[in-house]
Amino acid sequence: MNQISFREAFWVWLKIGFLSFGGPAGQISLMHNIIVDEKKWLDEKRFLHALNYCMLLPGPEAQQLATYVGWLLHGVKGGLVAGTLFILPGMLMILGLSWLYVLYGDLQLMSGLLLGLKAAVLAIVFQALIRIAGKALKSQLHYWLAAAGFVALFAFNLPFPLVVLGAGIIGFISFRFFSFDSAKSPQDNHSQQSITDLPTNLQSHWVGTKRTAITCAVLWIVTVAGFYYAFGANNVFTEIALFFSKMAMVTFGGAYAVLAYVAQQGVEHYQWLQPGEMLDGLGLAETTPGPLILVTQFVGFLAAYREAGLEPSLWMSSLGALLTVWVTFLPCFLWIFAGAPYIEKLHGKKSIAAALSAVTAAVVGVIANLGLWFGINALFEKQHKIAQYGVDLTLPQLSSLDLPAFALTVLALLMVFLVRLPIIPLVAICGVLGMTLELVS
């Protein structure tokens, strides 16, 4: 058995943290290339085994996958280091960009840059939709579930957890009572032979894993309760702690599904930011490494910044951003350390795999809803709501189409789907074109 140096793993996880652009699909591909193909630390079967478990959890699957693989390789310390380094570079970059946004966001060049970023983000979201749909929709049932998920959210504004729960129940019942196997995994076609034996005795560090899971749970509860009792329920920091803690528990289906929930609540319920600003934040997250869910850090930053009223404080805003990151990702470590020792038993049940496969199909509809919601708010200056007979949806006023934004979005879509331009050149080109349009207009 080849022992893997913890020092070597540290530098590999740091490298992944700085290179993890392109959303969850790109990040998972990056980890696969380095961990499986280049380093040969895990074989294909075990890597996909871990990924399937992370897809079952709420929150960003790529960060949780890094934590889980780190745990497999070096126990608790490996999981903590891998999961933290996956977040840290992007977190620091977005914090700095948030400062620049509130200080210079009204400048002409900054406005043009953000115009270009919105176009690039829309193209990237629809690219992600097609990629995920290609992998998730394996049967006619999956297509129906995806369509139902989209209609439930866009036309009826049903709660996301209800959509996920319903899809999971349908998948479970279809397998148990109708012998419909919707849970076939790509890993079934791969070799069963391991490339590298696991370098740790997993059974030996189960106790430490459980202790760490309990510690994460205690820190999470103490944080939320501490802000609640210190500042009251209506304080912005208490609201941040409570909202993003709830988000960490109910947002299944990966980063894009999480963003749909955050956008709806942050814009419409709490009114921390405007729809266009949510797109700006997503643009910042798309141009920096790390999970796309780090856009929540931008939301927490603006929420704390505006709560200060006439005398906003960048330092208090930074506290809001860091608190958001803390309560968003602490549960991610909890889910991995609490469930990792039992992953083999959980993954071995085909009925659970069928339920997960159905949930993933419904998430395709969630992402479609997210893309349409962003598109309506980015490309049209005015919208109108229809709320009657149980229907609750927002439609654009076609006469309010923003022609420069529309032209940039069409160009971005062409660069993504025809030229197949990578994400960094795409964002750079759209940003330059946006600034150019702003200067000449």
C-alpha positions as CSV (number, residue, x, y, z in Angstrom):
1,M,0.0,0.0,0.0
2,N,1.4,3.4,-1.0
3,Q,1.2,6.0,1.8
4,I,0.2,9.5,0.6
5,S,2.1,12.3,2.3
6,F,-0.2,14.7,4.2
7,R,2.2,17.5,3.2
8,E,1.8,16.6,-0.5
9,A,-1.9,16.4,-0.1
10,F,-2.0,19.9,1.5
11,W,-0.3,21.5,-1.6
12,V,-2.6,19.5,-3.9
13,W,-5.7,20.8,-2.1
14,L,-4.3,24.3,-2.2
15,K,-3.7,24.0,-5.9
16,I,-7.3,22.8,-6.4
17,G,-8.6,25.7,-4.3
18,F,-6.9,28.2,-6.6
19,L,-7.9,26.5,-9.8
20,S,-11.5,25.5,-9.1
21,F,-13.2,27.7,-11.6
22,G,-16.2,26.8,-13.7
23,G,-18.9,25.9,-11.2
24,P,-19.5,22.4,-9.8
25,A,-19.1,20.6,-13.1
26,G,-15.7,22.1,-13.7
27,Q,-14.6,21.7,-10.1
28,I,-15.6,18.0,-10.0
29,S,-13.8,17.5,-13.3
30,L,-10.7,19.2,-11.9
31,M,-10.6,17.0,-8.8
32,H,-11.2,13.9,-10.9
33,N,-8.3,14.8,-13.2
34,I,-5.9,15.4,-10.3
35,I,-7.0,12.8,-7.7
36,V,-7.9,9.9,-10.0
37,D,-6.0,10.5,-13.3
38,E,-2.9,12.3,-12.3
39,K,-2.2,11.3,-8.7
40,K,-4.1,8.0,-8.8
41,W,-5.0,8.3,-5.1
42,L,-8.5,6.9,-5.7
43,D,-10.0,4.7,-8.4
44,E,-12.9,5.7,-10.6
45,K,-15.4,3.6,-8.6
46,R,-14.6,5.1,-5.2
47,F,-14.5,8.7,-6.5
48,L,-18.0,8.3,-8.0
49,H,-19.1,6.5,-4.9
50,A,-18.2,9.6,-2.9
51,L,-19.7,12.0,-5.4
52,N,-23.1,10.2,-5.3
53,Y,-23.2,10.5,-1.5
54,C,-22.4,14.3,-1.7
55,M,-25.2,14.7,-4.3
56,L,-27.6,13.4,-1.6
57,L,-26.6,16.2,0.8
58,P,-27.8,19.8,1.0
59,G,-25.2,22.4,0.0
60,P,-22.4,22.5,-2.6
61,E,-21.5,19.0,-3.7
62,A,-18.0,20.0,-5.0
63,Q,-16.8,21.3,-1.6
64,Q,-18.3,18.4,0.2
65,L,-16.7,16.0,-2.2
66,A,-13.3,17.6,-1.5
67,T,-14.0,17.2,2.3
68,Y,-15.0,13.6,1.8
69,V,-12.0,12.6,-0.3
70,G,-9.7,14.4,2.1
71,W,-11.3,12.4,4.9
72,L,-10.8,9.2,3.0
73,L,-7.1,9.9,2.5
74,H,-6.1,11.3,5.9
75,G,-9.0,11.2,8.3
76,V,-10.4,14.2,10.1
77,K,-7.4,16.5,9.5
78,G,-7.5,15.6,5.8
79,G,-11.2,16.4,5.5
80,L,-10.8,19.7,7.4
81,V,-7.8,20.8,5.3
82,A,-9.3,19.8,1.9
83,G,-12.7,21.4,2.6
84,T,-11.2,24.6,4.0
85,L,-8.6,25.1,1.2
86,F,-11.3,24.5,-1.4
87,I,-13.1,27.6,0.0
88,L,-10.4,29.9,1.3
89,P,-8.9,31.5,-2.0
90,G,-12.3,32.3,-3.4
91,M,-13.6,33.6,-0.1
92,L,-10.7,36.1,0.2
93,M,-11.1,37.2,-3.4
94,I,-14.8,37.8,-3.1
95,L,-14.4,39.7,0.1
96,G,-12.0,42.1,-1.7
97,L,-14.2,42.4,-4.7
98,S,-17.2,43.2,-2.4
99,W,-15.2,46.1,-1.0
100,L,-14.6,47.4,-4.5
101,Y,-18.2,46.9,-5.5
102,V,-19.7,49.1,-2.7
103,L,-16.9,51.7,-3.1
104,Y,-16.8,51.9,-6.9
105,G,-19.9,50.1,-8.1
106,D,-21.5,53.3,-9.5
107,L,-18.6,54.2,-11.7
108,Q,-19.1,54.0,-15.4
109,L,-16.5,51.4,-16.1
110,M,-17.7,49.2,-13.1
111,S,-21.2,49.4,-14.4
112,G,-20.1,48.3,-17.9
113,L,-18.0,45.5,-16.4
114,L,-21.0,44.2,-14.4
115,L,-23.2,44.4,-17.6
116,G,-20.7,42.1,-19.3
117,L,-20.6,39.8,-16.3
118,K,-24.4,39.4,-16.3
119,A,-24.3,38.3,-19.9
120,A,-21.5,35.8,-19.2
121,V,-23.3,34.4,-16.2
122,L,-26.5,33.8,-18.1
123,A,-24.6,31.8,-20.7
124,I,-22.8,29.8,-18.0
125,V,-26.0,29.0,-16.2
126,F,-27.7,27.7,-19.4
127,Q,-24.5,25.7,-20.2
128,A,-24.7,24.1,-16.8
129,L,-28.4,23.3,-17.3
130,I,-27.6,21.4,-20.5
131,R,-24.7,19.6,-19.0
132,I,-26.5,18.5,-15.8
133,A,-29.6,17.6,-17.8
134,G,-27.5,15.3,-20.0
135,K,-26.3,13.4,-17.0
136,A,-29.4,13.5,-14.8
137,L,-32.2,12.7,-17.2
138,K,-31.9,9.0,-17.9
139,S,-35.5,8.0,-18.4
140,Q,-39.0,9.3,-19.3
141,L,-39.8,9.6,-15.6
142,H,-36.8,11.9,-15.1
143,Y,-38.0,14.2,-17.9
144,W,-41.4,14.4,-16.3
145,L,-39.9,15.2,-12.9
146,A,-37.7,17.9,-14.4
147,A,-40.7,19.5,-16.1
148,A,-42.7,19.2,-12.9
149,G,-40.0,20.8,-10.8
150,F,-39.8,23.8,-13.2
151,V,-43.5,24.4,-13.3
152,A,-43.9,24.0,-9.6
153,L,-41.3,26.7,-8.9
154,F,-41.8,29.1,-11.8
155,A,-45.6,29.0,-12.2
156,F,-46.7,28.2,-8.6
157,N,-43.8,29.4,-6.5
158,L,-43.9,26.2,-4.4
159,P,-41.2,25.8,-1.7
160,F,-38.0,24.2,-2.9
161,P,-37.9,21.6,-0.1
162,L,-41.4,20.4,-1.0
163,V,-40.3,19.9,-4.7
164,V,-37.2,17.9,-3.6
165,L,-39.2,15.8,-1.1
166,G,-41.9,15.0,-3.6
167,A,-39.4,14.0,-6.3
168,G,-37.5,11.8,-3.8
169,I,-40.7,10.0,-2.7
170,I,-41.7,9.4,-6.4
171,G,-38.3,7.9,-7.1
172,F,-38.4,5.7,-4.0
173,I,-42.0,4.5,-4.8
174,S,-41.2,3.9,-8.5
175,F,-38.4,1.5,-7.5
176,R,-40.0,-0.3,-4.6
177,F,-43.5,-0.8,-6.0
178,F,-43.2,-0.6,-9.8
179,S,-39.7,-2.1,-10.3
180,F,-38.5,1.0,-12.0
181,D,-34.8,1.2,-11.6
182,S,-33.9,4.9,-12.2
183,A,-30.8,4.7,-10.1
184,K,-28.3,3.3,-12.5
185,S,-24.9,5.0,-12.0
186,P,-22.1,5.6,-14.5
187,Q,-19.8,3.8,-12.0
188,D,-21.5,0.5,-12.9
189,N,-19.6,0.5,-16.2
190,H,-16.2,1.0,-14.6
191,S,-13.7,-1.5,-13.4
192,Q,-14.0,-2.8,-9.8
193,Q,-10.2,-2.9,-9.4
194,S,-8.8,-0.2,-7.1
195,I,-5.9,1.9,-8.3
196,T,-4.6,2.7,-4.8
197,D,-5.6,1.2,-1.5
198,L,-6.9,3.7,0.9
199,P,-4.0,5.0,2.9
200,T,-5.9,5.1,6.2
201,N,-7.7,2.6,8.3
202,L,-11.2,4.1,8.1
203,Q,-12.4,2.1,11.1
204,S,-9.6,3.4,13.3
205,H,-10.6,7.1,12.9
206,W,-14.4,6.7,13.2
207,V,-14.3,7.9,16.8
208,G,-12.5,11.0,15.9
209,T,-14.9,11.6,13.0
210,K,-17.9,11.4,15.3
211,R,-16.3,13.7,17.8
212,T,-15.6,16.3,15.0
213,A,-19.1,16.0,13.8
214,I,-20.4,16.8,17.2
215,T,-18.0,19.7,17.5
216,C,-19.2,21.2,14.2
217,A,-22.8,20.9,15.4
218,V,-22.1,22.6,18.7
219,L,-20.2,25.4,17.0
220,W,-23.1,25.9,14.6
221,I,-25.7,26.0,17.4
222,V,-23.6,28.3,19.6
223,T,-23.1,30.8,16.8
224,V,-26.7,31.1,15.9
225,A,-27.9,31.2,19.5
226,G,-25.2,33.6,20.5
227,F,-26.2,36.2,17.9
228,Y,-29.9,35.7,18.7
229,Y,-29.6,36.3,22.4
230,A,-27.0,39.0,22.1
231,F,-28.7,41.2,19.4
232,G,-32.3,39.9,19.1
233,A,-34.3,38.4,16.3
234,N,-34.5,41.5,14.1
235,N,-30.8,42.3,14.0
236,V,-29.2,41.8,10.5
237,F,-26.5,39.5,11.9
238,T,-29.1,37.3,13.6
239,E,-31.1,37.2,10.4
240,I,-28.0,36.2,8.4
241,A,-27.1,33.5,10.9
242,L,-30.7,32.1,10.9
243,F,-31.3,32.3,7.1
244,F,-28.1,30.8,5.9
245,S,-28.3,28.1,8.6
246,K,-31.7,27.2,7.3
247,M,-30.4,27.3,3.7
248,A,-27.7,24.9,4.7
249,M,-30.3,22.4,5.8
250,V,-32.9,22.6,3.0
251,T,-31.0,23.5,-0.2
252,F,-30.5,20.2,-2.0
253,G,-29.2,19.8,-5.5
254,G,-25.9,21.7,-5.7
255,A,-24.9,25.3,-6.1
256,Y,-27.3,26.4,-8.8
257,A,-30.3,25.0,-6.9
258,V,-29.1,26.8,-3.8
259,L,-28.8,30.1,-5.7
260,A,-32.5,29.9,-6.7
261,Y,-33.5,29.7,-3.1
262,V,-31.1,32.5,-2.0
263,A,-32.1,34.8,-4.8
264,Q,-35.8,34.4,-4.0
265,Q,-35.4,35.0,-0.3
266,G,-32.6,37.6,-0.3
267,V,-34.3,39.7,-3.0
268,E,-38.0,39.3,-2.4
269,H,-38.3,38.4,1.3
270,Y,-35.5,40.2,3.2
271,Q,-34.9,42.8,0.5
272,W,-31.2,42.8,1.2
273,L,-30.4,43.4,-2.5
274,Q,-31.9,43.9,-5.9
275,P,-32.2,41.2,-8.6
276,G,-29.5,42.9,-10.7
277,E,-27.2,42.9,-7.7
278,M,-27.8,39.2,-7.2
279,L,-26.5,38.8,-10.8
280,D,-23.6,41.0,-10.0
281,G,-22.7,38.8,-7.0
282,L,-23.0,35.6,-9.1
283,G,-20.8,37.2,-11.7
284,L,-18.1,37.8,-9.0
285,A,-18.4,34.2,-7.8
286,E,-18.1,32.9,-11.4
287,T,-14.9,34.9,-12.0
288,T,-13.2,33.6,-8.8
289,P,-12.2,30.1,-7.7
290,G,-14.2,28.1,-5.2
291,P,-17.8,27.1,-4.9
292,L,-20.5,29.3,-6.6
293,I,-22.3,29.3,-3.3
294,L,-19.7,31.8,-2.1
295,V,-22.1,34.3,-3.7
296,T,-23.9,34.1,-0.4
297,Q,-20.9,35.9,1.1
298,F,-21.7,38.8,-1.2
299,V,-25.3,38.7,-0.1
300,G,-24.3,38.8,3.6
301,F,-21.8,41.6,2.9
302,L,-24.5,43.9,1.3
303,A,-27.1,43.0,3.9
304,A,-24.8,44.2,6.7
305,Y,-23.6,47.1,4.7
306,R,-27.1,48.5,4.1
307,E,-28.3,47.8,7.6
308,A,-25.9,50.4,8.9
309,G,-28.0,53.1,7.2
310,L,-26.4,56.5,6.6
311,E,-23.0,55.4,8.0
312,P,-22.2,52.0,6.5
313,S,-19.1,50.2,7.8
314,L,-17.0,48.1,5.6
315,W,-15.7,46.2,8.6
316,M,-19.2,45.4,9.8
317,S,-20.0,44.4,6.3
318,S,-17.0,42.1,6.3
319,L,-18.3,40.5,9.5
320,G,-21.6,39.9,7.8
321,A,-19.7,38.2,4.9
322,L,-17.6,36.0,7.2
323,L,-20.6,35.1,9.3
324,T,-22.4,34.0,6.2
325,V,-19.4,31.8,5.1
326,W,-19.2,30.3,8.6
327,V,-22.9,29.2,8.9
328,T,-23.0,28.2,5.3
329,F,-20.0,25.8,5.3
330,L,-19.9,24.6,8.9
331,P,-22.9,22.3,8.2
332,C,-21.1,21.0,5.1
333,F,-18.4,19.6,7.3
334,L,-21.0,18.3,9.7
335,W,-22.8,16.3,7.0
336,I,-19.6,14.7,5.8
337,F,-18.2,13.8,9.2
338,A,-21.5,12.6,10.5
339,G,-22.3,10.4,7.4
340,A,-18.9,9.3,6.1
341,P,-18.6,6.2,8.4
342,Y,-21.9,4.9,7.1
343,I,-21.5,5.8,3.4
344,E,-21.1,2.2,2.3
345,K,-24.3,1.0,3.9
346,L,-26.2,4.0,2.6
347,H,-24.9,3.8,-0.9
348,G,-25.6,0.1,-1.2
349,K,-29.4,0.5,-1.0
350,K,-30.8,0.8,-4.5
351,S,-34.0,2.3,-3.3
352,I,-32.2,5.3,-1.8
353,A,-30.1,5.6,-5.1
354,A,-33.4,5.7,-7.0
355,A,-34.8,8.5,-4.7
356,L,-31.5,10.4,-5.2
357,S,-31.7,10.0,-9.0
358,A,-35.2,11.4,-9.0
359,V,-34.2,14.4,-6.9
360,T,-31.4,15.1,-9.3
361,A,-33.9,15.1,-12.2
362,A,-36.1,17.6,-10.4
363,V,-33.1,19.8,-9.8
364,V,-32.8,20.2,-13.6
365,G,-36.1,22.0,-13.5
366,V,-34.9,24.1,-10.6
367,I,-31.9,25.2,-12.6
368,A,-34.1,26.0,-15.5
369,N,-36.2,28.2,-13.2
370,L,-33.1,29.9,-12.0
371,G,-31.9,30.7,-15.5
372,L,-35.2,32.1,-16.5
373,W,-35.5,34.2,-13.4
374,F,-32.1,35.7,-13.9
375,G,-32.8,36.2,-17.6
376,I,-36.0,38.1,-17.0
377,N,-34.4,40.4,-14.4
378,A,-31.2,40.9,-16.4
379,L,-32.7,41.6,-19.8
380,F,-35.9,43.4,-19.0
381,E,-36.1,46.6,-17.0
382,K,-39.8,46.0,-16.0
383,Q,-41.7,42.9,-15.0
384,H,-45.3,42.1,-13.9
385,K,-46.7,39.4,-11.6
386,I,-49.6,37.2,-12.2
387,A,-51.2,35.9,-9.0
388,Q,-54.6,34.3,-9.3
389,Y,-56.2,30.9,-9.3
390,G,-53.2,29.5,-7.5
391,V,-50.7,30.7,-10.1
392,D,-47.8,32.9,-8.9
393,L,-45.4,33.9,-11.6
394,T,-43.4,36.8,-12.9
395,L,-43.3,37.7,-16.6
396,P,-41.3,40.4,-18.4
397,Q,-42.7,43.5,-20.1
398,L,-41.4,42.9,-23.6
399,S,-41.2,46.6,-24.4
400,S,-38.7,47.1,-21.6
401,L,-36.0,44.8,-23.2
402,D,-32.5,46.1,-22.5
403,L,-31.0,45.8,-26.0
404,P,-27.2,46.1,-25.1
405,A,-27.7,43.4,-22.4
406,F,-29.6,41.2,-24.8
407,A,-26.9,41.6,-27.5
408,L,-24.2,40.8,-25.1
409,T,-26.1,37.7,-23.8
410,V,-26.6,36.4,-27.4
411,L,-22.9,36.9,-28.0
412,A,-22.0,35.1,-24.8
413,L,-24.2,32.2,-25.7
414,L,-22.6,31.9,-29.1
415,M,-19.1,32.0,-27.5
416,V,-20.2,29.2,-25.1
417,F,-22.0,26.9,-27.4
418,L,-20.4,27.4,-30.8
419,V,-16.9,28.6,-30.0
420,R,-16.8,26.5,-26.8
421,L,-14.8,29.3,-25.1
422,P,-13.6,28.4,-21.6
423,I,-15.0,30.4,-18.7
424,I,-12.1,32.7,-18.0
425,P,-11.8,34.1,-21.6
426,L,-15.6,34.3,-21.8
427,V,-15.8,36.4,-18.7
428,A,-12.9,38.6,-19.8
429,I,-14.3,39.2,-23.3
430,C,-17.8,40.0,-22.0
431,G,-16.4,42.3,-19.3
432,V,-14.3,44.3,-21.9
433,L,-17.3,44.5,-24.3
434,G,-19.6,45.7,-21.4
435,M,-17.2,48.4,-20.5
436,T,-16.8,49.5,-24.1
437,L,-20.6,49.7,-24.5
438,E,-20.9,51.8,-21.4
439,L,-18.2,54.2,-22.6
440,V,-19.6,54.7,-26.1
441,S,-23.3,55.0,-25.0
